[in-house]
Amino acid sequence: MSEDSNETNGNLPLGGVGERLREKRLAKGMELDQIAAETRIPQRHLVTIEEGNFADLPSRTYAIGFARTYARIVGDDEAEIVTLVREELASANEMQEGTRAASFEPGDPAKVPSRGLALVSGLAAVLLLVGGYTFYTTYFAPGLGPAPLQDNNAQIAEGEADPQSDTAQTAQTAIATSDEVIFTSEEDGTWVKFYDASGARLFEAQMAAGDSFTIPADAEGPQIWTGRPHALAITIGGVSVPKLSEDDEVIKDVAVTAEALRTRADTAAVSSGTPVVDES
């Protein structure tokens, strides 16, 4: 029996957004695998949408974005679909809150620990913390105690450089001045394309969670095109910088040189009132 015939057996909620989108798809004579191929939405998420289980999708952003894309493919009203999805998500949240509230009754003495037990538990936690801190400072990190009366560095001649200090300073400078830009996907199915100023493709793929791409150091004016900027973490020389966007939106022709990304980070910091740290 085909997928569509199974769906007509009453397994789906009637009158919901999922049922409406499904009927639009069937009216166009389209299969779920065809919708998945054209929208790049995994077929299992399309099934979840048609079942009306929007709360089961990875996030609210996914639920709204996937539903909008689905509506566009089958010719439905995108704005109306988004509004209905938000209403269904709000209703689902209210039901979950009600279930959690009903699962615990503050007035039931059997479910409320006695005052004596609470005091004993708190005292035990304090003693455990104090004992752990004492053991750590005396056994693992004795150097955290009071400073010695005699300066151990007094034997270093005046003007003589401390090798450890120089090494640490060199490492910090290398991190601060490195221009290596790395994009790492935090979610599955993140489509992205990198290209240079002439339009030549540097990298294009649908990245899985954990996949990364390093901008070539010799790339001339590298830029990015993606529909999920919120899913791409960015580092410059190992230091994290803000994402290109926290929204589910399409961005294109955005410069991704180290200089351009640092400028965006500084601008975002100034806008939010965060002090800008000079790494030069």
BELGI-V548685 format. One record per run of one state. SS is the DSSP state (a for helix, b for strand, c for the rest). FROM is the first residue (numbers start at 0). LEN is the number of residues. Records with the same first field share a line. If there is no record, write none. Layout:
# BELGI-V548685
SS->FROM-LEN  FROM-LEN
This chain:
# BELGI-V548685
c->0-2  7-9  27-4  39-3  50-3  56-3  74-3  102-6  111-3  140-1  144-7  155-7  177-3  185-4  195-5  207-4  214-8  226-2  236-2  241-9  255-2  272-8
a->2-5  16-11  31-8  42-8  53-3  59-15  77-25  108-3  114-26  141-3  151-4  162-15  228-3  257-15
b->180-5  189-6  200-7  211-3  222-4  231-5  238-3  250-5
